[in-house]
Amino acid sequence: VDNDRRDLDMSSKDVDAEKMTRFIRMNELRLVTEYNPVTAIGVMQSSFQLHLLLITDKMSPKHPERMRRYRAAAELFKGKILFILVDSNLKSNERTISFFELKKSQLPALAIFHTPDEKQDVLTLDEVSVEHVQDFCNRFLQ
């Protein structure tokens, strides 16, 4: 995941198929998956029921720092929430942005979506921080 090596301690006697499957599932995806026409099917068919989208302009000078913080927050929820980046500049992402009833003037924003019941919430941001993302996710999970 994200070029960072993770090892499962196989010397432990309590490693079973369930623990191995969980380890693989948690580490098979990037911490943040970019949403585009190529990844859309995989994102929608993911076993994760919660999707957190960061909808932002990838061309913004603030983008690298936003992504650093978003990835740090993703680490806190690994295995629970699928973190997704939606580039607001891509024409193919306009439907996704309008699904959450957002306008470009309201971006960047976080949008969380629970796939089974389509429950959602949106938070517009001035700044993406680990604390904002963590608070938003925890409120939704409660």
C-alpha positions as CSV (number, residue, x, y, z in Angstrom):
1,V,0.0,0.0,0.0
2,D,1.5,3.3,-1.1
3,N,4.9,1.8,-1.5
4,D,5.1,1.1,2.3
5,R,5.9,-2.5,3.2
6,R,3.7,-4.2,5.8
7,D,4.4,-7.6,7.2
8,L,2.1,-10.1,8.9
9,D,3.9,-11.8,11.8
10,M,3.5,-15.5,10.7
11,S,5.5,-16.8,13.7
12,S,2.5,-16.2,15.9
13,K,0.3,-19.3,16.5
14,D,-2.9,-17.4,16.4
15,V,-2.7,-16.5,12.7
16,D,-5.6,-18.0,10.9
17,A,-7.4,-17.6,7.6
18,E,-9.6,-14.8,9.0
19,K,-6.6,-12.8,10.3
20,M,-4.7,-13.3,7.1
21,T,-7.7,-12.2,5.0
22,R,-8.2,-9.1,7.2
23,F,-4.5,-8.2,6.8
24,I,-4.7,-8.5,3.0
25,R,-7.9,-6.5,2.7
26,M,-6.5,-3.7,4.9
27,N,-3.3,-3.5,2.9
28,E,-4.4,-4.2,-0.7
29,L,-5.7,-0.7,-1.4
30,R,-3.9,2.6,-1.4
31,L,-4.6,4.8,1.6
32,V,-6.3,7.2,-0.8
33,T,-7.8,6.0,-4.1
34,E,-8.2,8.5,-6.9
35,Y,-11.7,8.4,-8.4
36,N,-11.7,8.4,-12.2
37,P,-13.4,6.4,-15.0
38,V,-10.8,3.6,-14.6
39,T,-11.1,3.2,-10.8
40,A,-14.9,3.9,-10.5
41,I,-16.0,0.3,-10.9
42,G,-13.5,-0.9,-8.3
43,V,-14.5,1.8,-5.9
44,M,-18.2,1.1,-6.2
45,Q,-17.7,-2.7,-5.9
46,S,-15.4,-2.3,-2.9
47,S,-16.2,-4.3,0.3
48,F,-16.0,-1.1,2.2
49,Q,-19.5,0.3,3.0
50,L,-18.2,3.7,4.0
51,H,-16.6,6.0,1.4
52,L,-15.0,9.3,2.3
53,L,-14.4,11.6,-0.6
54,L,-12.1,14.6,-0.6
55,I,-13.4,16.7,-3.5
56,T,-10.7,19.2,-4.4
57,D,-8.8,20.9,-7.2
58,K,-5.6,18.8,-7.9
59,M,-4.1,21.9,-9.7
60,S,-4.3,24.0,-6.5
61,P,-0.9,24.9,-4.9
62,K,-2.4,23.6,-1.7
63,H,-3.1,20.2,-3.1
64,P,0.2,18.4,-2.0
65,E,-0.3,19.5,1.6
66,R,-4.0,18.6,1.6
67,M,-3.1,15.1,0.3
68,R,-0.4,14.7,3.0
69,R,-3.0,15.4,5.7
70,Y,-5.7,13.4,4.1
71,R,-3.4,10.4,3.8
72,A,-2.5,10.8,7.5
73,A,-6.2,10.8,8.4
74,A,-6.8,7.7,6.2
75,E,-4.2,5.8,8.2
76,L,-6.5,6.3,11.3
77,F,-9.5,4.7,9.6
78,K,-7.7,2.0,7.6
79,G,-9.9,-1.0,7.2
80,K,-13.1,1.0,8.1
81,I,-13.5,3.7,5.5
82,L,-12.4,3.9,1.9
83,F,-10.7,7.3,1.3
84,I,-11.2,8.6,-2.2
85,L,-9.8,11.7,-4.0
86,V,-12.2,13.3,-6.5
87,D,-10.5,15.9,-8.7
88,S,-13.0,18.7,-9.3
89,N,-11.3,19.7,-12.6
90,L,-12.2,16.4,-14.4
91,K,-15.4,16.7,-16.4
92,S,-16.1,13.0,-15.7
93,N,-16.4,13.9,-12.0
94,E,-19.1,16.5,-12.4
95,R,-21.8,14.0,-11.7
96,T,-20.2,12.9,-8.5
97,I,-19.9,16.5,-7.3
98,S,-23.5,17.3,-8.2
99,F,-24.6,14.0,-6.4
100,F,-23.5,15.6,-3.2
101,E,-25.2,18.9,-4.2
102,L,-21.9,20.8,-4.2
103,K,-20.8,23.7,-6.3
104,K,-17.2,24.4,-7.2
105,S,-17.3,27.5,-5.0
106,Q,-17.9,25.2,-2.0
107,L,-14.8,23.2,-2.6
108,P,-12.7,21.7,-1.1
109,A,-15.2,19.5,0.7
110,L,-15.5,16.2,2.4
111,A,-18.4,13.9,1.5
112,I,-19.1,10.7,3.4
113,F,-21.3,8.0,1.9
114,H,-22.7,4.8,3.4
115,T,-23.4,2.5,0.5
116,P,-26.1,0.2,1.9
117,D,-28.6,2.9,2.8
118,E,-27.1,5.8,0.8
119,K,-26.9,7.9,3.9
120,Q,-24.5,10.8,3.4
121,D,-23.1,14.0,4.9
122,V,-21.0,16.8,3.5
123,L,-18.6,19.2,5.1
124,T,-17.1,22.2,3.2
125,L,-13.6,23.1,4.3
126,D,-11.3,26.0,4.3
127,E,-8.4,23.7,5.2
128,V,-8.0,20.0,5.1
129,S,-6.6,18.8,8.4
130,V,-6.3,15.4,10.1
131,E,-8.5,16.8,13.0
132,H,-11.2,18.0,10.6
133,V,-11.3,14.6,8.8
134,Q,-11.2,12.6,12.0
135,D,-14.0,14.6,13.7
136,F,-16.2,14.5,10.6
137,C,-15.7,10.7,10.3
138,N,-16.3,10.1,14.0
139,R,-19.5,12.2,14.0
140,F,-20.8,10.2,11.0
141,L,-19.9,6.8,12.6
142,Q,-21.8,7.7,15.8
